[in-house]
Amino acid sequence: MDSFPAFLPLAGRRVVVVGEGEGADAKARLFEGSPASLTRLAGPEAAALAAADLVFIALPEGPALDAALAQARAGRALVNVVDRPQLSDFTTPSIVDRGAVVAAIGTNGAAPMLATRLRQQLEAVLPVRLGALADFVRARQDEVRRRFPDLTARRRILRRVLEGEAAACVLAADMDGADRAFAATLAEDAPPAGQVWRLEVGPDPSTLTIGDARRLGQADRILLDGDVAAEVLAFARRDAPRVRDPSPEALATWLADGEVICRLTPTG
């Protein structure tokens, strides 16, 4: 991983775009509808740049660019210089905006067109109301935490919400139905039994089926029957423990707790 992806909350942030033309306009459009405060400048202005949190500079090489960089870095701002990753603190990814759900594809400035193509593919498969689903779950987080203080139990319930009728109703804009389905899910007394998914995997991650990748991403725990390629394990949740040779007692405990376990057996 050449760059670390991070999401910066925009509420209360000051964003400054310096320059004119399509490059500057494109950066400004990123913040349309966001809670950030956006300021457009034709050229460097020391006071505005020193107070900014994020600065985008779309200026040609020369004294104005040098001044804008110096003024922005005199404050606390992170700086992006359009089409000049070597001068930038961060690069701008291709973004899929679903409100509370944001997907970002970056290539560290190496291949922006590739990032754009991948974004277009994501746009086609991510539901338009995915942000509404995230808002629905967020509004009920305190209730879920109160009812299910155990992390494993909470994940189990949230998985049932996100894979069940409540989520389907939100995506269909049926919020009354979503509330009823959510309440019914929380009221279910018997926790679902844990399960083990067994996958045979080779060293090449491109041989994984969509179902295999989904199971890896959903598993609470990864059991390794041998050496599995890091490229394959990258599909698993990073917080899912990797375990070798568990005792029968430990396995029984995890299943009794309702954990979903993915057992990987390397081939080839």
C-alpha positions, 0 to 999 in steps of 0.5 A, a space after each residue: 500500500 503506497 498511500 494510506 486512505 483516510 476519510 476526513 470529516 468535512 463538518 466545520 472544515 475550511 476548504 480553499 480552491 486557488 485558481 481558475 478554469 476547469 481544474 479548479 472548478 472540478 475540485 470545487 465541485 467535489 464539495 457541493 452539498 458538503 458541510 465544508 466551508 468553501 472559498 474560491 480564490 483567483 490567486 494566493 491570499 495569505 489570510 485565507 490560506 493560513 486558516 484553511 484545512 484543505 487547499 487545492 491549487 490550480 495555478 501554473 508554475 511560477 511565483 503565484 504557485 510558490 506563494 500559494 504553497 508557502 501561505 498554505 503550509 504556513 498554516 495547518 492545511 493539507 495541500 493538493 496541487 492539481 496535476 502535480 502529485 510531487 508537490 502535493 500532501 495528498 492526491 484526489 481519488 475518484 469518488 462514488 458519493 452515496 451520502 454517508 457512504 463514500 467509495 474512493 479509488 486512488 492510484 497515488 497519482 500514477 494512473 488517474 484514468 484507471 481510477 476513473 474507470 474503476 469508479 464508473 464500475 462501482 457507480 453501476 453496482 452501488 445502490 443509489 440509496 446506500 447512504 440512506 441505509 448507512 444513515 438508518 443504521 447510524 440512527 439506531 447504533 445506540 439502541 443496538 449497543 445497549 441491547 447487544 453490548 457484546 461485540 460479536 453479538 452486535 455484529 451478528 445482529 447488524 449482519 442480519 439487518 444489513 442482509 435482511 428485510 430492513 435493508 431491502 426496505 430502506 433501499 426501496 424507500 419504504 422506511 415504515 417497513 424498514 422500522 418494522 423489520 428492524 424491530 423484528 430483527 432485534 426481537 428475535 430471541 434465538 441467535 443464529 448458529 455459527 457456521 464454517 465456510 470452507 474454501 480451497 484457494 490458490 495463490 492467485 486472487 483472480 481465481 476467487 469467485 464473487 461468492 468466495 470474496 464475499 465470504 472472506 469479507 464477511 467472516 468474523 474469523 479466518 482459519 488457515 490450514 496452511 500458507 495462504 497468499 497475502 493477496 488472497 487474505 487481503 479480501 478478508 476483514 483486517 480485524 478478523 483474527 487469523 488462526 491456525 490449528 484451533 482446538 475443538 473446544 475453541 472452535 465450538 465456543 466460536 460457533 456457539 457465539 454465532 461467529 462466521 468462520 472462513 476456513 482456507 485450505 491452500 491448493 497448488 
